[in-house]
Amino acid sequence: MASALIVGGGPVGLTLALALARAKVAVRIIDKAAEPSRFCRAIGVTPRTLEVMEDLGPTRDLIEAGLWLTGMRVVITGDPARDVAVNFSDLPYSALGVPQYATEAVLGDHLARHGVAVERGVALTGLDQDADGVNVTLDTPAGPETARYPWVVGCDGAHSTVRRALGLGFEGDAFPMEFMLGDVAMDWDLPRGMTYRAITPRENAPPDLFVAIPLPDRDRYRVTMVAPDRLSAPAGAGTDHGIQSERPDATIEDLREVAARLVPGSVTLSDMRWSSIFRISMRLASGYRVGRAFIAGDAAHIHPPTGGQGMNTGIQDAYNLAWKLGMVISGRADATLLDSYEAERRPVAAEVVARTTEASVNLGHPTPKPNRLEDTQILVSYAGGPLAEGPGTATLKAGDRAPDLPGLRRFGVGFPLRLFDFLKGPDWVLLAPVGENTMAIEAAATALGPTVRVIGVSPAAPGAQPPRVTLAHDADGGFMAAYGATGAWLIRPDKYIGLHLPELSVEAVRAYLSARIGLGA
């Protein structure tokens, strides 16, 4: 019997299922759609999401299925065209473009390696719970089904049945206009890998715009533009966020009309594979958890697609929840740990909703980003949250993403490694610089294992390996510069810093795990 039912087989649900399955948790994942969507809803995969996928396994396959996004050409009527390059060479990964259907296929393939597949054509129709479990009613191809699960997670989109069954509010607003999407071939001079945004600002009205995002197939793009009034829904039609699949699609002539108006020079749109009408809303759920049931992804937050944050924010939800739920299900943590999911992830979504809404409202008058990493999700931090403890340093706090570092070496391995190579896996890791404290680090590994892996980082080439300690050689001093030359850092399974210790202390690590996680070490 599965320990968790995941409702929704999109990228968020698949990520959650994959992370739980890797942790040896039995899961069942269902989706009401009979087959995967053919629409390319999301494309951009952020550098942070690629780090998550590296930990879970699919990064290489996603890269093979995608196209690196190299920059953006911005054309604002009345101004010269401006090319803005993307340079994330200081990060492990850059920004990648992968059609959502390809992302789902890759995640589904990796999930299948754990013996789990999405059950399609299965819809949740009812949910109630008590202190010990959740009762659900399902509509399946074989007829109605009732079942009981210890935990349920709704990754079932903006119109989430799980969210509604839990009675969670979903307040917000929607843009007054609708948009057209299309997957088309384009014959023009834009360099491969660049996105394109053409804007004509209008007084007291939404800007006229044409956005083209490259797809992996040569000369193919997903284009977005404001839908003309004749294609908009009648007043009071009750349209909501997302693709309006029950409405007539935009035609290739509709798309060409806007391109001819906004794209300078000669451009040809042809071979349209699909098109749709799309509505954008901005909403945030009033809560992420009720008892033994949770929501994640679009079920919890929806916002404009500016910056490609939607799918990626949902994937971070899943990654955050998975390690916590896995520890609770396996009996290695108290259920109160799960309270930290909403406490950490809801403020992130609130910031994304506000930021993307502001950027969309000001689309006709763009301003430089305050930080070039703003949309990478590398800057997301849980500092000040319920699992962050310790003084930190001037540049690194408990709750921050653990910085990755290149150029580390390990005895017996003939090639350089990254710090993330050492951190990979679903474990807690105690990370400490090695000086004259080698015996203390070895003692910590003996005392804390197997709950916590211990990694020592030394500026000297490692010789004999201490028992139960992994030694990394930091010849360039990158670790000392990022983390400091003393103390220790306890890294969570999702590669965020949980605890900073000015001095290495087994007792302090144990006290943290007991108080914050409900875990004995």
KESEDREN-263749 format. One line per field, with one value per residue (C-alpha): residue in three letters; x, z, y; residue number from 1. Coordinates in steps of 0.25 Angstrom, whole numbers. Each point is the difference from the previous one (the first is absolute). Example, Ala and Ser with C-alpha at 12.3 -4.5 7.8 and 13.67 -1.06 7.14 Angstrom:
% residues 2
aa <- c(Ala	Ser)
x <- c(49	6)
z <- c(31	-2)
y <- c(-18	14)
i <- c(1	2)
% end
This chain:
% residues 521
aa <- c(Met	Ala	Ser	Ala	Leu	Ile	Val	Gly	Gly	Gly	Pro	Val	Gly	Leu	Thr	Leu	Ala	Leu	Ala	Leu	Ala	Arg	Ala	Lys	Val	Ala	Val	Arg	Ile	Ile	Asp	Lys	Ala	Ala	Glu	Pro	Ser	Arg	Phe	Cys	Arg	Ala	Ile	Gly	Val	Thr	Pro	Arg	Thr	Leu	Glu	Val	Met	Glu	Asp	Leu	Gly	Pro	Thr	Arg	Asp	Leu	Ile	Glu	Ala	Gly	Leu	Trp	Leu	Thr	Gly	Met	Arg	Val	Val	Ile	Thr	Gly	Asp	Pro	Ala	Arg	Asp	Val	Ala	Val	Asn	Phe	Ser	Asp	Leu	Pro	Tyr	Ser	Ala	Leu	Gly	Val	Pro	Gln	Tyr	Ala	Thr	Glu	Ala	Val	Leu	Gly	Asp	His	Leu	Ala	Arg	His	Gly	Val	Ala	Val	Glu	Arg	Gly	Val	Ala	Leu	Thr	Gly	Leu	Asp	Gln	Asp	Ala	Asp	Gly	Val	Asn	Val	Thr	Leu	Asp	Thr	Pro	Ala	Gly	Pro	Glu	Thr	Ala	Arg	Tyr	Pro	Trp	Val	Val	Gly	Cys	Asp	Gly	Ala	His	Ser	Thr	Val	Arg	Arg	Ala	Leu	Gly	Leu	Gly	Phe	Glu	Gly	Asp	Ala	Phe	Pro	Met	Glu	Phe	Met	Leu	Gly	Asp	Val	Ala	Met	Asp	Trp	Asp	Leu	Pro	Arg	Gly	Met	Thr	Tyr	Arg	Ala	Ile	Thr	Pro	Arg	Glu	Asn	Ala	Pro	Pro	Asp	Leu	Phe	Val	Ala	Ile	Pro	Leu	Pro	Asp	Arg	Asp	Arg	Tyr	Arg	Val	Thr	Met	Val	Ala	Pro	Asp	Arg	Leu	Ser	Ala	Pro	Ala	Gly	Ala	Gly	Thr	Asp	His	Gly	Ile	Gln	Ser	Glu	Arg	Pro	Asp	Ala	Thr	Ile	Glu	Asp	Leu	Arg	Glu	Val	Ala	Ala	Arg	Leu	Val	Pro	Gly	Ser	Val	Thr	Leu	Ser	Asp	Met	Arg	Trp	Ser	Ser	Ile	Phe	Arg	Ile	Ser	Met	Arg	Leu	Ala	Ser	Gly	Tyr	Arg	Val	Gly	Arg	Ala	Phe	Ile	Ala	Gly	Asp	Ala	Ala	His	Ile	His	Pro	Pro	Thr	Gly	Gly	Gln	Gly	Met	Asn	Thr	Gly	Ile	Gln	Asp	Ala	Tyr	Asn	Leu	Ala	Trp	Lys	Leu	Gly	Met	Val	Ile	Ser	Gly	Arg	Ala	Asp	Ala	Thr	Leu	Leu	Asp	Ser	Tyr	Glu	Ala	Glu	Arg	Arg	Pro	Val	Ala	Ala	Glu	Val	Val	Ala	Arg	Thr	Thr	Glu	Ala	Ser	Val	Asn	Leu	Gly	His	Pro	Thr	Pro	Lys	Pro	Asn	Arg	Leu	Glu	Asp	Thr	Gln	Ile	Leu	Val	Ser	Tyr	Ala	Gly	Gly	Pro	Leu	Ala	Glu	Gly	Pro	Gly	Thr	Ala	Thr	Leu	Lys	Ala	Gly	Asp	Arg	Ala	Pro	Asp	Leu	Pro	Gly	Leu	Arg	Arg	Phe	Gly	Val	Gly	Phe	Pro	Leu	Arg	Leu	Phe	Asp	Phe	Leu	Lys	Gly	Pro	Asp	Trp	Val	Leu	Leu	Ala	Pro	Val	Gly	Glu	Asn	Thr	Met	Ala	Ile	Glu	Ala	Ala	Ala	Thr	Ala	Leu	Gly	Pro	Thr	Val	Arg	Val	Ile	Gly	Val	Ser	Pro	Ala	Ala	Pro	Gly	Ala	Gln	Pro	Pro	Arg	Val	Thr	Leu	Ala	His	Asp	Ala	Asp	Gly	Gly	Phe	Met	Ala	Ala	Tyr	Gly	Ala	Thr	Gly	Ala	Trp	Leu	Ile	Arg	Pro	Asp	Lys	Tyr	Ile	Gly	Leu	His	Leu	Pro	Glu	Leu	Ser	Val	Glu	Ala	Val	Arg	Ala	Tyr	Leu	Ser	Ala	Arg	Ile	Gly	Leu	Gly	Ala)
x <- c(0	5	4	-3	-10	4	-11	5	10	7	14	-3	-7	11	11	-7	-2	14	6	-8	2	15	-2	-6	-14	-12	-8	-12	-1	-13	-4	-14	4	0	14	11	-3	5	1	13	-5	14	14	10	8	7	15	-6	-9	11	7	-12	-1	15	-2	-12	6	-7	9	8	-13	-6	12	0	-15	2	7	8	-6	11	-7	-11	-2	-9	-7	-8	-7	7	14	11	0	8	6	2	9	-1	12	-1	14	3	-12	0	-11	-5	-15	-5	-13	-7	-15	-8	-5	15	3	-12	5	14	-5	-10	11	9	-12	-3	14	-5	-12	-10	-9	-11	-14	-7	-15	-1	-7	-1	-15	0	9	-2	10	2	12	6	-3	-7	-12	-1	-11	6	-7	8	-1	-5	-10	-1	11	1	14	7	14	9	3	-6	7	-8	9	-12	1	-7	-14	5	-11	9	1	-15	-3	9	-7	12	-2	6	-2	6	-3	1	5	-12	6	2	12	3	10	6	11	5	11	7	9	8	14	-1	12	-3	-3	-4	-14	-7	-9	-6	-9	-8	-4	-14	-6	-11	0	9	12	-1	11	6	8	8	7	9	-3	10	-4	7	-8	-12	-5	-11	-6	-9	-8	-13	-12	-9	-13	-8	7	-2	-10	-14	-2	-4	5	7	14	11	15	7	-3	-15	-1	-15	2	3	15	7	3	14	-6	-3	15	5	-8	7	14	-2	-3	11	12	9	4	-4	-5	-8	-9	-4	-2	-9	0	-10	-6	-8	-7	7	-5	10	-4	7	-4	6	-6	-4	8	8	-4	-12	3	5	-2	9	-1	12	3	-11	-10	6	5	-2	6	4	11	10	13	-4	-3	-13	4	14	-6	-9	11	7	-13	1	15	-2	-12	6	11	-8	-12	10	7	-14	-5	13	-1	12	-6	-12	-13	2	12	-11	-5	13	-4	-11	9	11	-7	-12	9	8	-13	-5	12	0	-15	3	13	-6	-12	7	9	-12	-7	13	3	-1	10	10	11	13	-1	6	8	3	-3	-14	-7	10	-6	15	-3	-12	3	-7	8	-8	-9	-3	11	11	9	14	7	5	11	-1	-3	-6	-12	-7	-12	8	3	13	9	6	15	8	15	-1	8	-2	11	-1	-8	8	-9	-5	-14	-10	-5	-13	6	3	-14	-8	-10	-12	9	3	15	9	10	13	13	12	11	5	-14	2	-3	-12	-6	3	-7	-12	-1	0	-10	-10	1	-8	-10	9	12	12	9	13	6	15	10	10	-1	-7	9	-6	-15	-6	-11	-14	5	1	12	0	12	-2	13	-6	-6	-14	-6	7	-4	-15	-2	12	12	-7	-13	-9	-13	-11	-6	-15	-4	-4	14	-4	7	-7	10	13	9	12	6	-2	-9	-6	-9	-5	-3	-8	-8	-3	-5	-8	-7	-2	-2	-4	11	10	14)
z <- c(0	-4	12	-9	-11	-9	-8	-13	-10	-5	3	15	3	-8	8	13	-4	-5	13	9	-8	1	15	-1	3	-7	-8	-9	-10	-8	-11	-5	-14	-9	-6	2	-5	-14	4	3	13	6	-7	9	10	10	5	13	-6	-7	13	6	-12	1	14	-4	-13	-13	-3	-11	-7	2	-7	-11	-2	1	-6	8	1	-4	1	-4	-11	5	-10	6	-11	-2	6	-7	2	12	2	15	2	10	8	11	-2	15	3	-2	-10	-9	-4	-9	-9	0	-4	11	-7	-1	15	4	-10	7	14	-3	-6	13	9	-8	4	14	-4	0	-11	-1	0	-11	-1	16	6	15	3	15	12	15	11	15	9	-6	-15	-12	-7	-15	-11	-14	-13	-8	-14	8	8	13	11	14	7	12	1	11	-8	-12	-8	-11	-12	-8	-6	2	0	11	5	12	4	-1	8	11	0	-3	-5	-13	-1	-11	-13	-15	-11	-8	-13	-6	-7	-12	0	-12	-4	-14	-9	-2	-12	5	4	15	5	6	15	1	4	-6	6	-8	7	-4	13	0	9	10	-7	0	-9	-14	1	-7	8	-7	8	-7	0	-2	-14	-10	-4	10	10	10	-2	9	-3	5	-6	-8	5	-10	7	14	9	1	13	11	-6	12	-6	9	0	-10	-14	-4	-7	-2	-8	-15	-3	-6	-15	-6	-7	14	4	-13	1	13	-5	-12	9	10	-6	-8	-14	-6	8	-4	9	-5	4	13	8	11	5	11	8	14	12	11	14	13	12	13	8	15	5	-6	10	7	9	-8	-14	-7	-13	-9	-13	-7	10	10	-8	-14	-7	-13	-8	0	4	-2	15	1	-3	7	13	0	-2	12	8	-3	3	13	4	-4	9	12	-3	-3	14	7	-8	3	15	0	3	8	-8	5	-10	-11	6	-6	-14	-1	9	-10	-13	1	2	-12	-9	6	-5	-13	-2	3	-8	-13	1	1	-11	-9	4	-4	-13	-9	9	4	11	3	10	13	0	-13	8	3	-9	2	14	5	10	7	14	13	9	12	-2	10	-4	-1	12	3	-2	-14	-6	-7	-14	4	9	6	-10	-12	-12	3	-10	-10	-3	-12	0	13	-1	8	2	-10	-10	-12	-4	7	7	5	14	-5	-4	14	5	-9	6	10	12	10	-1	10	-8	8	-4	4	8	13	3	-8	12	4	-14	1	14	-6	-11	9	10	-11	-10	-7	2	-5	-10	3	-10	3	-9	1	-8	1	-9	8	4	8	1	14	3	-4	-5	-14	-3	-11	-4	-3	-6	-5	13	-5	11	11	-8	-1	14	9	6	13	5	-7	-9	1	-14	-2	-10	-10	1	8	13	13	10	1	12	3	6	-3	10	0	11	-7	-13	8	7	-13	-6	12	2	-15	-6	11	-4	10	-5)
y <- c(0	14	9	12	4	10	7	6	-6	13	4	3	-13	-8	7	-3	-14	-2	6	-9	-12	2	1	-14	6	-8	10	0	12	2	10	3	2	-13	4	11	14	4	14	7	7	2	0	7	-9	8	-2	-4	-10	-7	-1	-7	-9	-3	-5	-8	-5	6	12	-7	-4	13	7	-10	3	15	13	9	14	10	13	9	10	12	9	11	9	13	-6	-8	-15	-4	-14	-4	-12	-11	-3	-10	-5	1	-10	-15	2	11	2	-12	0	-13	-1	-5	-13	-3	3	-9	-11	0	0	-11	-8	1	-2	-13	-5	0	-9	12	5	10	-6	8	2	0	12	3	3	0	2	-1	-3	-3	0	-13	1	6	-7	3	-3	-2	-1	-10	-6	-13	8	7	-4	3	0	5	5	6	12	7	11	9	3	2	14	13	-7	-9	-10	-3	15	2	-13	6	13	8	14	4	15	9	7	-2	8	6	-4	-14	-5	-9	-11	-8	-10	5	0	13	4	12	5	-2	-8	-14	0	14	4	12	11	11	10	12	8	5	11	-6	-13	-13	1	-7	-11	-11	-10	-12	-11	-9	-15	-11	-3	9	13	-4	10	1	14	8	12	8	-7	10	4	-9	-13	5	-7	7	8	-9	-13	-4	-3	-3	-2	-8	-6	2	-13	1	12	1	1	12	-2	1	13	6	-3	6	13	3	-4	9	11	-1	-8	9	-5	-13	-11	-12	-8	-14	-15	3	-13	6	13	4	11	3	7	5	2	3	-8	-6	-11	4	-12	-12	-11	-5	-12	-11	7	10	8	4	7	7	-6	10	12	5	13	6	-8	11	-6	-14	-2	-8	-14	2	5	-12	-9	7	-3	-14	-1	7	-9	-13	-2	5	-10	-11	2	0	-12	-8	3	8	14	5	4	14	2	1	13	6	-3	11	9	-1	-1	10	12	-3	-2	14	7	-7	4	14	1	-6	8	13	-4	-3	13	7	-8	12	8	-11	3	-7	-11	3	-13	-7	-14	5	-10	-12	-4	-1	12	-7	-1	-5	9	3	-12	-11	-9	11	1	6	13	-2	9	14	-7	-13	-3	-12	-2	4	-10	-7	6	-9	0	-6	-5	-9	-13	-14	-10	-11	8	5	12	12	0	11	1	-4	-13	-3	5	-8	-9	0	2	10	4	7	8	5	6	-9	6	-5	-6	-13	-9	9	-2	-15	-1	8	-10	-12	7	5	-11	-5	11	11	-2	8	7	7	10	2	10	-12	-12	-11	-12	-11	0	1	-10	4	14	5	9	10	8	15	4	13	4	2	-7	8	13	-4	-7	4	-6	-5	-5	-10	1	-10	-2	-4	-11	11	6	12	4	-4	3	8	-3	10	-13	-14	-7	-13	4	12	-8	-10	11	6	-13	-3	14	4	-14	-9	-9	-7	-1)
i <- c(1	2	3	4	5	6	7	8	9	10	11	12	13	14	15	16	17	18	19	20	21	22	23	24	25	26	27	28	29	30	31	32	33	34	35	36	37	38	39	40	41	42	43	44	45	46	47	48	49	50	51	52	53	54	55	56	57	58	59	60	61	62	63	64	65	66	67	68	69	70	71	72	73	74	75	76	77	78	79	80	81	82	83	84	85	86	87	88	89	90	91	92	93	94	95	96	97	98	99	100	101	102	103	104	105	106	107	108	109	110	111	112	113	114	115	116	117	118	119	120	121	122	123	124	125	126	127	128	129	130	131	132	133	134	135	136	137	138	139	140	141	142	143	144	145	146	147	148	149	150	151	152	153	154	155	156	157	158	159	160	161	162	163	164	165	166	167	168	169	170	171	172	173	174	175	176	177	178	179	180	181	182	183	184	185	186	187	188	189	190	191	192	193	194	195	196	197	198	199	200	201	202	203	204	205	206	207	208	209	210	211	212	213	214	215	216	217	218	219	220	221	222	223	224	225	226	227	228	229	230	231	232	233	234	235	236	237	238	239	240	241	242	243	244	245	246	247	248	249	250	251	252	253	254	255	256	257	258	259	260	261	262	263	264	265	266	267	268	269	270	271	272	273	274	275	276	277	278	279	280	281	282	283	284	285	286	287	288	289	290	291	292	293	294	295	296	297	298	299	300	301	302	303	304	305	306	307	308	309	310	311	312	313	314	315	316	317	318	319	320	321	322	323	324	325	326	327	328	329	330	331	332	333	334	335	336	337	338	339	340	341	342	343	344	345	346	347	348	349	350	351	352	353	354	355	356	357	358	359	360	361	362	363	364	365	366	367	368	369	370	371	372	373	374	375	376	377	378	379	380	381	382	383	384	385	386	387	388	389	390	391	392	393	394	395	396	397	398	399	400	401	402	403	404	405	406	407	408	409	410	411	412	413	414	415	416	417	418	419	420	421	422	423	424	425	426	427	428	429	430	431	432	433	434	435	436	437	438	439	440	441	442	443	444	445	446	447	448	449	450	451	452	453	454	455	456	457	458	459	460	461	462	463	464	465	466	467	468	469	470	471	472	473	474	475	476	477	478	479	480	481	482	483	484	485	486	487	488	489	490	491	492	493	494	495	496	497	498	499	500	501	502	503	504	505	506	507	508	509	510	511	512	513	514	515	516	517	518	519	520	521)
% end
